[in-house]
Amino acid sequence: MAIKLSFCIPTYNRGAYLGRLIESIASQWTDEVEIVISDNASTDNTEDVIREYQRKYPRIIYEKAEMNMGADKNYLRAVELANGDYCWLFGSDDYLAEGAIERLLYEIEEKHKDIYLTTRLEKSGEKKWLDIDKDNEWNLSNKNDYINYLQHVKTLGGLFSYLSSIIVRRKAWMKTETDFSYIGTAYAHVQKIVSMIKDGNGKIMYINKPFPIVGDGGDSFSVDGHLKRILIDLDGYKKLADDYYGNDVDVYSSFLNVMKYEHDFSFMKFFRWSGHFNFYEQRQLYNALIDGYGVNRNLLYGIMIISPIAHVMLKIKSYLKF
């Protein structure tokens, strides 16, 4: 039977979590579903875990790279290895809610959209990417539809930042050009989806259902510090806006406006950030906000001057926790 849905799982040193993910898929899959795992040269027991599951389940494709190629290339490789009509990009420490496969196979059969986007379930509850509480459809290749969609987006998950919520039509993905300048940005997969939209493959369905459940592995992009993690978002989405919407001021501004919701562009948020960074780091962050997002220069440099207060407040808060 032809494969309709491939779970494309890029992974690195997630051997402790992959079993739960595989079981959550295998407990509800059909002959139309496969699992594809691209291992980015893991140094833990990932290979042993997967080999054991391959003996149990026949439709697991596994490839291990000889050397670490970085997250972005691993995302792309996972889709390249797939056979399905659609690819569900999935974080290797997350896992799948019951009923997800049945629902997606139904939607694929009935709607044939280019992109499906689901919400996710966190420990604190359901995380919605849009400000609507129902399923909805748009054609993002149509400018007015795209702007309408962007007006509903309140977090970068709605702009495809979060892997486990994204299902794409593989043929449309593979036809797009890979821009290798995005390798190292953490958002090469978003570049592919934005290219799909620009190429006329922008029919999207937002499924108001939390099918991915957030795992315990944490944000792998936070290991280099809080500043680096923020700049990944600021720089990555500014580059996407410049490269794809620089000649369309309406889409450009709507696209970048999502960042104001994601990171709460307010005096108090900037002030709290300042407590975590030294003056050099603050200057680096504030320049990104000024140049990329038009945040008032005087406001940010004023916060820099009073940032020692934020540092003291942070130390007091830390002390009171003991």
N, C-alpha and C positions, 0 to 999 in steps of 0.2 A: 504493500500500500504506500502511496506517495506521502511524503512528509509535508504536513501543512504548517507545523509550528516547531521551531528550534529554540530551545533555551540556550542562549549564547552566554557563557559564563567565563569571563576573564578572571584569573585568580593568581594570587601570589601569597604563599605561606598562610593559607587558610584551611589547612588540613583539619583543624579542630571544628570547623563549621560546615564543611562541604557535605558531610554525611546527612546532616539535618536537612539541608537544601535538596539533596538528591532524593531523599525519602519523601519530602513534601511534594515533589514533582511526580515521582514514580507511583505514589499512592493514588494518583488520579489521572495518569496519562493513558493515552490510547495508542494504537499502532500508527497514528498520524503525528506523533510527537517524538522528538529526540532531545537528548541533552548533549551539548557541545562544550567542552572545557578546554580553554587555552591557558596553559600553565606557564607563567612568566619566569621559568627557571627557579621554582621554589626550592628552598633549602630545608624545609621541614618534611613531614611525612605525607605531603599532599599526594605524591605519586602512588604510594602504598595504599592510601585510602581509595583513590580512584580505581586502581587495578582490582581491588577487592569488589567494588561495586560493579565493575565491568563484567566480572564473573557472574554476578547476580542478575544484572539487567543488560540486555543485548544492545540497546540503542543509546549507548554512551560513547561519544567520540572524544578522545583525549589526545592532546598533543602537548608535549613539553618542550619549550625552547631551550636551546643549549646555553643561552646567556640572556640576562634580563634586558628586554627591549624597551622598557618603560610602559607605563599604563596605557597611553594612547594607542600605540601600535598593537598592544595586546587586545584592546577593545576591537580594533579593526580585524585582527586575525581571527577572533572568535566568530565573527560574522562570515568571514571568508571560508571557514571550515564547515559551515552549516549547509544543510540540504533543503531546509524548509522554505515554503513560500513566504513565511513570516518569521522574523527573529525577535525573540523576547530577550533583550539585553538584561542581564541579571547580576547583581552584586553577589559575590561568593559567600558573604557572611549573612545575607538575608535569606528568607525562605518564603514559601508560597502558601497562601491561604486556601482553604478548601473551596472547591467550586470554581476556581480561577480558570482552569483549562477548559472545562465545559463551556463557560461563558465566552472565552476568547475564541474557541473554535466555532461557536455559534455566530459571533459577530463577524469573524473572517468570512464565513460562508454566506452570510446575509448582506454584509455591508461593503466588503472589499475595499476598506479604507487604506490609505497609504501609511497612516500613523495611528496608533492607539495609545492613549495616555491614561493611566490609572492613578488613583490616590495611593497612599501607603498608610500602614498602621505602625505607630510608634508606641512606646510604653505609656506615653501620656495621652494617647488617643489617636484618632484619625488625622492625618496631615493632608489637607487639601491644597492643591496648587492654584485653584481658581476660586473666585468668590461666588460660585454657584453650587447649589445642592442637588443637581440633577445631571443626567447624561446630556451631552450636547454635541453638535457637529458643526464644523466649519470647513471652508476651503481656504487654507492659508495662502494658496497661490493667487487668490483674489485679494487685492490690496484692502478693500473695504472690510472684507471678512477678517483679514489678518489684524487690522487695527482694532476691530471689534473684539477679537480674541485677546489681543494684548491688553485691552482695557480691563479684562476680567482676571488677568494673571497677577497674582500677588506674591509669588515666590519663584525663584529660578527653576524649581521643579517643573513649572509650567512652560519653561523654555528649555526643557529636556536635559537639565543638569543631572538628574537622579536616575541612574541606570535602570534600576529594577522596576521602574514605572513605564518603561518605553517598549513598545512593540512596533516594528517597522516592516514594511513590505520589502523583502530582500532584493528583489529585482530592481526596484527603484533606487535602493541604497547603493547597490553595486554599480549602477549606471552613472552615478555621480562621480565627479572628479575628487580625488583625495588631495587636499591642500596640505602638503607636508610642513608648511609653516606652523600648523597647529599641533604638530608633534611636540610634546613637552608642555602644552598649555593645560592639559587635563580635560580639554573639551574638543578633541578631534571627533568624537561621536556627534557632538552638537553641530560641528561644521558639516558633517555628512547630512544631517537632517535639514539644516538650513539650505544646503545645496539642493536637496530633494524638493523643498518648497519652491525654490527659485526656478527649478526645472519643470514646474507644473505638477509635481506629485505631492501636493499639500493637503489632500483630503484627510482630515483628522477627526477622530471620535474621542471625546473625553468621557471616560467611564468613571462615574462617581462611586467607586467601590475600591476599598483598600486591599488589593490582591497581594502586593508584596508586604511582608512583615519585616520590620527593621531588626537586624541581628545585633550581636554584641561585639562585633569586631571594631567598631568605631570608624572614624573618618581617617582613612589612610593618608589623606593629603594634609592632615593637621600635624604630622610628625615633625615637620620643619618649623613649627611655631605658628602662633596666632596671626602674626602679620602676613606671613607667606600665604596662609589659607585665605585671608581676605583679598590679597592681591591676585590670587588665582582667579577669583570671581571678577574683580574689577577690571583686570587687564584682559582676561579671556573674552568677556562679553563686550568690552569696548572694541576689541579687535574684530569680533563678529559683526558688530554694528558698522564699523568703518568699512570692512571688506564687502559687505553684502547690501547695506542700506545707506551708504554714504551719499548717494544721489537722490535719496527720497527722504526729505526732512520729516515727513509725517510718520513713516514707519520707523525711521531712525530714533526719533524722540520717544515714541511709544515703546520701542524695544528696550532702550536704555532706562526708561522710567521704572521698569520692573525692579531694577537694582535698589531703588529708593525704598521699596517695600521689603526686599530681601534683607537689607542691612539697616533699615530704619535711619534714614538720613535726618537726624535730629540733634539738637545741641547736646542733650543728655547722653545720647549714644556715642557721639564723638568724644565727649568728656570722659565717659567710662573707658573708651578705647585708650585714651591718652594715659590712663593709669597703668596700662600693660606695656607701654613702649617707651624707650628712651627718646631723646630729642631727634637723633638721626632717623630712627624708625618712624617717628611721627611725621617728620618732614617727607619721607618717602611715601607714606600713606596719604598724606594731605595733598601732595603734588598729584597723585593719581586721581584723587577726588576732584581737585580743581581743574586739571587738564581734561580729564575724561568725562566728568559728570557735572561740571559747572557749579560746584559747591563754592560758596562765597569764601574768598581767600582770607579776608579780614576775620571772619568768624573762626576759621580753622587756626589761624596763627594767634588769635586771641586765646583760644583753648590751649594752644601750646604753652603760652606764657603762664597759664594757671594750672598746668598739668601736674606740678608738684603736689598740689592739693589732692588730685585724684590718686597719686601714688601713695600718699599718706592714708587716704581713706581705704585704699585696697589693702594696705598692710594691717590697718585696724580690723577690717573685716576678716582677714586671714587669721589674725591673732584670736579674735573672738570665737572662731570655730574650734579652737583647742579647748 
